[in-house]
Amino acid sequence: MNPLSQLPSVDRLLSSAALASLSDVHGRAVVADTIRDVLAATRTAVKDGGTLPNESALLEKVGAGVTAKMRPKLRPVFNLTGTVLHTNLGRAPLPEEAVQALVAAARSPCALEYDIESGGRGDRDNVVDELLCELTGAEAATVVNNNAAAVFLLLNTLAQKKQVIVSRGELIEIGGAFRVPDIMSRAGAKLVEVGTTNRTHLKDFAESINPRTAMLMKVHASNYAIHGFTHAVPEAELAALAHQHDLPFVIDLGSGTLVDLAAYGLPHEPTPREAIAAGADLVTFSGDKLLGGPQAGLLVGRKDLIAKIKKNPLKRALRVGKLTLAALEAVLALYRDPDRLHLRVTAVRQLTRPETDIAAQAARLLPALRTTLAALPVTAEIVALKSQIGSGSLPVNRLPSAGFAIRPQGRKSGVLNRIEAALRALPKPVIGRIEDGALLLDLRCLQPQEEGEFAASLAVLDIRA
Ligand SMILES: *Cc1c(COP(=O)(O)O)cnc(C)c1O
């Protein structure tokens, strides 16, 4: 007899009590589809000589299949990589105030382009432009999808078919295929490189200005540094030269923190306020890097130039949605209280978290980790680590941190990969890094309210042989 004739039907499995609650949660269609997939796979396996699974084994496969299919792809994870603003993990986690604002804007209609005072039409930039001007000293501001879009829109508006003069030392690539020369050509602007990789002087710029010049531009090369025999022209001098020729001077700041992070012991990053004060006519920066907000590109500067940019039809294509604006407004509002910034803006809090605090957390969690790993040929220790700021900030600027190093005993290094895979397979995956023969879990970004959840995850870790 053909063993496949013993296979239960789709209807029979679908009406099984074991799948009733899955059907309730996810709907019958998903469960029925998964049953068909499991039956098809079983037929193939049996034809290839496999044994026919019994009905409860089939039901278990269907259950696992439905759960896997319905699990969201964009799942929260524990970022224990040691890189705070990790682009692949969504950069800055939002402060609770921003999360609340975002949820409220998502749930009901909101005054996105509506002026509540007059009852007339509004402009979505009005949600944040006053705050941005207040925090940067600029005359006007606008917001687009990300900083790459901000730079693109700026160039396309002010330099199409014209020349943009940039120092050769600033023609940088940022991770994820943002290259200044590529953005420039796609925006329709002609790049004029001046100076050399290590040294650029004011006269290099002055000699390149001609009637086709649209602007002088500076790109803040945050992700690399050249040392030794170097020279870059100070912003104020470039601004003065541009203004002598009636040209705008623009700066792509990249990270663009709104406060001087040196006050918290972090490396100094130029702020938009400093750039404006030095004479920049337009400054662009990211919303989700050091600022600690949602993905966005912020443009601040001269009123007439911002007005031109807003009239470009591409602004409509690059605009942000209400969720972004709600979160951005809430984060910017926190900057009005600089004294408590390091407590309230999550990214700033994580970047400034003292090493002693992180080490104390590691000490609290070590027993749970050791219990989990007890049966494996590994050791787990608390170690001093160096976290990175991430998102194009200097890789040499490392923050003293603490965490766990899991090392194989003897030469069985495959065990580390198994632990790493098991951590990633958790309902809320734990993302660490393997470095120099150790699995490292940097606890800098483990938030206090996540500590219990993390410990509970360790307790259910399922490490496959
Ligand atoms: C990060 C960065 C960008 C790109 O910003 P996104 O917000 O990621 O689009 C552009 N320029 C500089 C200098 C940067 O550091």
Ligand as a Chemical Component Dictionary entry (heavy atoms), coordinates in Angstrom:
data_LIG
# 
_chem_comp.id                   LIG 
_chem_comp.type                 NON-POLYMER 
_chem_comp.pdbx_formal_charge   0 
_chem_comp.three_letter_code    LIG 
# 
loop_
_chem_comp_atom.comp_id 
_chem_comp_atom.atom_id 
_chem_comp_atom.alt_atom_id 
_chem_comp_atom.type_symbol 
_chem_comp_atom.charge 
_chem_comp_atom.model_Cartn_x 
_chem_comp_atom.model_Cartn_y 
_chem_comp_atom.model_Cartn_z 
_chem_comp_atom.pdbx_ordinal 
LIG C1 C1 C 0 25.773 59.935 7.698 1  
LIG C2 C2 C 0 26.156 60.984 6.734 2  
LIG C3 C3 C 0 25.391 61.211 5.596 3  
LIG C4 C4 C 0 24.167 60.400 5.274 4  
LIG O1 O1 O 0 23.160 60.637 6.223 5  
LIG P1 P1 P 0 21.879 59.670 6.301 6  
LIG O2 O2 O 0 21.012 60.308 7.337 7  
LIG O3 O3 O 0 22.388 58.330 6.684 8  
LIG O4 O4 O 0 21.243 59.675 4.954 9  
LIG C5 C5 C 0 25.800 62.223 4.746 10 
LIG N1 N1 N 0 26.894 62.960 4.996 11 
LIG C6 C6 C 0 27.661 62.760 6.097 12 
LIG C7 C7 C 0 28.874 63.626 6.313 13 
LIG C8 C8 C 0 27.322 61.782 7.019 14 
LIG O5 O5 O 0 28.078 61.576 8.101 15 
# 
loop_
_chem_comp_bond.comp_id 
_chem_comp_bond.atom_id_1 
_chem_comp_bond.atom_id_2 
_chem_comp_bond.value_order 
_chem_comp_bond.pdbx_ordinal 
LIG C1 C2 SING 1  
LIG C2 C3 SING 2  
LIG C2 C8 DOUB 3  
LIG C3 C4 SING 4  
LIG C3 C5 DOUB 5  
LIG C4 O1 SING 6  
LIG O1 P1 SING 7  
LIG P1 O2 DOUB 8  
LIG P1 O3 SING 9  
LIG P1 O4 SING 10 
LIG C5 N1 SING 11 
LIG N1 C6 DOUB 12 
LIG C6 C7 SING 13 
LIG C6 C8 SING 14 
LIG C8 O5 SING 15 
# 
